[in-house]
Amino acid sequence: MDGLSAMSRLEATAAAAAVTYIDRTQVGKRPPLSPPAREAAGTTMAIDPATRANLELTRTLAGERRGSLLDAIDCTVTAAGSRLLAQRLAAPLTDVAVIARRLDAVSAFVADSAAREDVRTVLRAAPDMSRALARLSVGRGGPRDLASLRDGILAADQALDLLAQLA
């Protein structure tokens, strides 16, 4: 709660509610938390819930993933990639420079299909590190989660090497 002093009353209330929820659901095994960080105003488009539902970005009006925009375009090879794509659909960028950098990255992979396939192969073999970290941080992880972290770090190192070759 120490990091809440620079926040508005509404932000502090939301953060306190999140911490209370974590305390109640993790029953004495609260993971280490970083202070909340405010996202710069105007970097992403705010989409109200009704509009998000009607656009069927991540779920159809019937509540299913199948038939949504996310379902139609999700060609990711990892669970983390799918979650990131869903986050990006839910809050699209508004900063033209950041959008241009993202499009440049997409163009590089479109132009070099061999590099794209190499990176996809490495990522496909990568475990879901965020899930393993979540289990470990609340004391519910085991040797398999530690192995996932090891394998994920190795995969990330391989992916970074491949991306450095693109630059």
N, C-alpha and C positions, 0 to 999 in steps of 0.2 A: 504494500500500500504506500510505501515511501515514494514511489515514482509518480504518484497521482497529483502532486501539488501543482504541477504546471498545466493541469488539464482543467477544462471547463467543468462545471458541476454535472452536466449531463454525461460527459465523457468519463468522469470519475465514478459516477453511479453505474454506468455500463460496465466498466472494468471491475468494480466491486462485485457486481452481480455475476460476472464471469468467474471470478475467484471463488465466490460462495458456491457456485455450481460445481466447480472443480473440487472444492473441499468436501462437498456432500457426496459426490459420485466416486471420489477416489479414496474415501474413508481412511484418512490418516496417511495416505501415500501420495501426497500432492507432489507433482514433479517440480523441479526448479523452474521458476518463471522469470522471464525478462520483463522489464518495465514496458508497458504499452508504448508503441510509437505511432504518432499521428501521421497519416498519409497526407502528403502535400495536397492542398485544395486544388481541384481542377485537373489532376493527372489522369483520372479515370472518369468515365461517364456514369453518373448515378442513374440507375434504372429502378423505378418503383416496382413493388411486387406484382401488381396487376399487369403492368406492361411486360414484365419478365415472363409471367405465366402465359399471356396471350401470344408472345413471340415464340414460345416453346423452345427457349434456348437450351435448357438442359433436361426438361421433362415436358411431356405433352400435357394437354389439359386433363387427360385421364390419369396423369401422374406417372406415366411410364417413360423410361429413357428411350425405348425404341420409338422411332418416329420424330424425335426431337432433332434440332440442329446439331447438337453435340453428337448424337448417334450417327448422323449423316456424315460428319466430317472427321470423326475421331479415328485417325489412323496411327495413334500413338502405340508404342510397343511396351510401355510400362504403366503400372497403376499410377505412379507419381506423375507421369506425363499426362495421363487422362485427367487427373485432378487439376493440374495446372491449366490445361486447356479449358476445363469447365470454369475455373476462376477467371480466366481471361475473357471468356464469353460473357460471364456475368457482370464484369466491370471493364468494358473496352477502354483502351487508351484514348486520350484526347490530345496529348502532347505530340505535335507533328514530328519533332526530331526523334523522339523515342519510337514512333511508328516507323519512320524511315529506317532507323537502325534495324528494327525487327524485319522489315521488308528486305533489307540488304542481306540479312542472314538467310532468309528464305530463298532469295535469288541465288545465293552462293550454292545452296544445296540443290536447287533446281538445275543449275548449270553443271554440277559435278555429281552425277548419279552414283558413281563409284564411292565417293566420299560419303554421300548420304547413306548408302547401303552399309558401309563400314561402321558408321556411327550407330545406325539402327541395330546392327548385329551386336555391338558392344552393349548398347542400352538394353536390348532384349534379354541379355544374360544377367543384367544387374538386378539385385534383389530390391525389395521395397524398404529402403533404409529408414524412411520417416516412420513407418509402422514399427520397425524393430526398435528404433530410438524411443518411440512412445511407450512400448512395453518395458524397455529397460529403465526408463526414467521413473516409472511408478513401481519398480521392483517386481514386475511380473515377467521379465524376460528370462531367457535361458541361454544355453550354449549356442543354440541355433540362431538366436538374435545377434549374438556376438559375431558369429560366422557371417551373418548377413552384412553386418557393418564392415567387416574385413573385405568381403567380396565386393561390396558397394564402393569402397574406397579404391580398390584395384580397378574396378570398371570405370570409375570417374577419372582416374589417372589415365587410363587408356583413351577415354573419350577426349580428354583435354589434349593429349598428344595428337589425336586425329584432327581436332579443331585447330590446333596450332599450324598444322600443315596446310589448312585452308587459307589461313591469313596471309 
